[in-house]
Amino acid sequence: MKSSIQRPEDSFKHQGMRRKMIADLQAKEIGNTRVWEAMLKVPRHFFLDKAFLNQAYSDMAFRIGAGQTISQPSTVAYQSAILDVVKGEKVLEIGTGSGYQTCVLLELGAKVFSIERQKELFDKTGPFLQSLGYSPKLFYGDGYKGLPAYGPFDKILVTCGAPFVPQELVDQLKPGGLLVIPVGAGEVQQMQRIRKLQDGSIEQQTLRDFRFVPMLENKNWGD
Ligand code: SAH
């Protein structure tokens, strides 16, 4: 399918800005070598409105439509690193948004399943990623429910702020699997890294504070 999105070129200037973005992440020790290599391959400026072209590689979140934002590069690097993706793993992402994080997971070798609840973004992101040569499995639906028919997953990554840890997502983890989710009822969330042990019990680590757009509940589809 052809994308209706006008994609800019990946010029030397943008490649240079991307290398600088990665160098900054390295200096701050956010991410790891595999994640930096993956992020180097994904032209972040393709995922933003033309108006932001020159800021595309600064450590900022930007509006992507439907009141949502593309996560900051440092957040993508951080979450990708603690998710510890191994090539070939089945990863469920909640909150496709622009598809930037989705592509980073694909570049890490994951088989990615991603859910988005905003129809406008779901409709836009699928054909756009296709046009870049990426083929994740994208779903329009409710991240709180996960994808029981496609699970269980090795890893689950939530890219919106959840008021609590949805049990459905924990249930869809394989034994030994990891769920990375920012949790908090207000504007600030604490990153949680939750491991399901072989006996099915849970080990939970609370990490740094972040600010994500909220993981919304009880949305009437088609609104
Ligand atoms: N990973 C995205 C981040 C987008 S922001 C990127 O790199 O661009 C978080 C996304 O989560 C938004 O697109 C928002 O619409 C979506 N979201 C919010 N609540 C959700 C839910 N219950 N299920 C699925 N997606 C949800």
Residues whose N, C-alpha, C, O or C-beta is under 5 A from the ligand:
A	BS01	SAH	Q68 T69 I70 S71 I94 G95 T96 G97 S98 G99 Y100 Q101 I115 E116 R117 Q118 G141 D142 G143 Y144 T159 C160 V213 P214 M215 L216
